[in-house]
C-alpha cells in the first residue's frame, strides 16, 4: 500500500538560522504508516508549490508563543514566534485548506489553527486563568493531568474513552474557539485541550501525543493517516 506523504513543520532558530524538529514527530508518522516529509522554510511562496502538491496531510508541530489573536502579554519565559516560521506555517496551512487535506495541530499547532479561524489565545494561562502550571518550565517535575473528552467528538471516538491522562508543556491556552471549530477536550481546570472541525478533518490537541508512543495516543496519528489515505485515493 502506498504510504501517504505527511508534511511536518519545524521550529526555527533565528540567531543560528537553523530549522529544528523533534525526531519523535517523524517516528510517530512512520509508525502510523505514513511517509514523513520535513518542510523547509523558504522566502517565496511559489518555491514550495511542487512539494506541497505531493502532500496528503499536514502536522503543525509545537513551538514558541502565538501572537495572532493574543490576549495579554507573552511572559518572559515564552519567546514569540519569529516571522520566518509563522509565514511558512501560514503557507502550509493555506495550501492544506485549499487541498482539503487532513491537518493535525499539536500544542503551538493547535493554537495556530485556532488563531487562523479567528479564535483568541491567552498569553499565560497560569496567570490569566489562575490555574496550576501546565508546563515543566514552571515546575521541577514533568506535568501530567487528566483530560475529559467531549461526548460524540471525533477525538473521543479516536481515543475510545471519555477521559485520559496526558502530558503538558504549554504556557498559552485558548480563550475563545474560532469559526466552525468545536471544543473536543478540557483539562480538570477547564483549560481547552482539544479542538476539531465538525468533519474531523482538522484536529488540534494541546498535549504532545508524539511523546507518548505505543499508547492510545498513537490513534491520533492513525486517524490522520486514515484520512490521508483518502487523499491518495482521490488524487
N, C-alpha and C positions, 0 to 999 in steps of 0.2 A: 504494500500500500504506500502511496506517495505521502511523504511527510510534509504537512503544511508548513509554510515558512512564517515564522513569528518574529516580527521586528521588536527589538528591545532597545529602549532609550537608555542613555547613560548620564552620569554626573559629569560636571565639567569643572576642572580646577583652573581658575582664571590666571593665577600667577604663573603656573608652570605650563599653561596651555595644554593640559592633558585631559583626555576623557578617561573615566574610570567606571568600572562596573563590578559589583559583587558577583563572583562566579556562580553563586547559588541560583541566580535567575536563569542562567544558561542551562544548568543541570536540571532545574525544575521543568523547563520546556522540553529538554531531551527525554526526561523520564516519562513525560506525558505523551510522547510520540511525535513531537514537533522538531523542526529544523530551526534552531535559534540563529538569528541574524542581528548582530550588534550594529546599531545605526550610527554612522558617522555624523558629525556636526559640520555643516557646510555654511558658506556665506550666502550662496544663491539658492533660491527655492528650486529652480528647474534642474539643478545638478543631480538631485536625488530622485527625480521623476521616474527614470528607468528602474531604479531599485525599489521604490515604493510600489511600482506596478507588479512586482514579484510577491508582495506580501499577502498573506491570508489572515493575519491577525497582528495585534499590537499590544505590547506591555509597556506602560509608562511607570517607571521604577520610582523608588524612594529618592528623596533629595532634600534640598535646603528649604528656606522659607518662601511660601507663596505670597506674592504682593498684590495680585489682582483680586479684587473683592475683599481686601483686608479690612478687618475691624480691629482697631487698636494699633499698637506699635510693636514691631518684632522685638523680642528680648535679645539681650546681648549674646546669649549662647545659641542663637539661631540666625546665621547669615542669610540674607535674601538671595533668591535665585539670580544668577547672572544672566544678562540678556542673551548670550550665546546659547545657553541651554534652553531658556524659555522660548526663544524664537524657533528653535529647531523642534521643540516639543509641540508647539502650535502647528508647525508644518506637518508633522507626522500625524497628529490628531485630526487635522482638517482633511488630510488625504484618507485616513481611515473612515471618517464620516462620509466623505464623498463616495467611497467604495462600499460603504455599509459593512465593513469588516468588524469582527468582534474585538473588543478592547477590554483589557484588564488594567486598572489603575491601582497601584499599591502605595499606601502612605501619602507621600507628596503627590503621587499619581492620582489618588482619589480626590485630593484637594484640588489638583489641577483641573480634573474633569468637572468637578462641581463649579469651579470658577468659570469654565467655558460655557456652562449652562446658565450662568448668571447668579449662582449662589454666593454666599459670603462666608469668610473664614476668620475665626478667632485667631489673633496673633499669638496668644498664650493662654491655653485653656486652664492651666493650673491657677493663674491669677484671675482671669476674667470669669471663670465658672466656679471658682472656689472648690476645686477637686484635688484629689491626691495626684502626685506625679504620674504621668503616662509615659515617661521616658527615663531610661537609666542615666541620662545626663544629670538628672536631678536627684538620683538616689545612689546608694553604694552597691545595690544589687540589681539584677535583671527584674524587669517589671512584667507581671502576668496578671490577667484579670478575666473574669467571666463575661462573655458577650451573649446577649439574648438575641435570637434571630426572629424577624417578623414572620408571623404565620403566613403561609401562602407566598412568601417571597421566593425568588429564584435562588438566593443564597441559602435559604433554609432547605430547599429541595436539593441543592448541590451538596451540602454538608450532611443532610439526612438526619438532623437533630434540631431541637428547639434552642439549644444553647451549647456553647463550647468555651474552652479556656484558650486564650490566645496570648501571644507576646505583645509587647507595646513599646514603641520607640518614638512617639511623636510629641511635639510641644504644641503644635497648632491643632485646630479641630474645626469642624463645620459648625457655623452658626445657623444659616438657613440653607436649604437644599434648593438647587436651581432647576428651572424649567420643568421638564417631564420626569425628572429623577424622583425615585422613591427611596425612603429610608428602609434598609433591609436588616440593620443590626445596630444595637446600642450596648454600651458597657453598663455595668452596675450603677455608675454615677450619671447615666443618661447621655454620655458623650456619644455622638454618632460614630459608628464603627463600620458601616457598610451602606452603599448606595447602589442603585441599579436602574436601568431603563425598564419600562413595562415589558418589553420583549426579551429582556435578559442579555441583549447583545453587548451592552456595556455594564461591566461590574466594577465597583470600586470597593476596596477594603482598606481600613486604616491600619491594620496589623500587617505583619510580613509572613505570608504563607510559605514563601521560598525558604525561610529559616526553620521551618518545621517539616522536614522531609519525611516521607514514609508514614504519614499520619493522614487523618481525614482531610487535611488541608491540601493534599495532592489533588483532590477532586476539583478544586478551583481551577487548576491548570488543565485538568482533564476536560472540564466544561469549555474552556477557551479553545482547546484543540478539537473538540467535537464540533463546535461552531465553525472553526477554521476549515475543517474537512468539508463542510457545506460550501464554503467559499471556493474550495478547489473544484468541487463537482459542478459548480455553477459557472466556472470560467472555461 
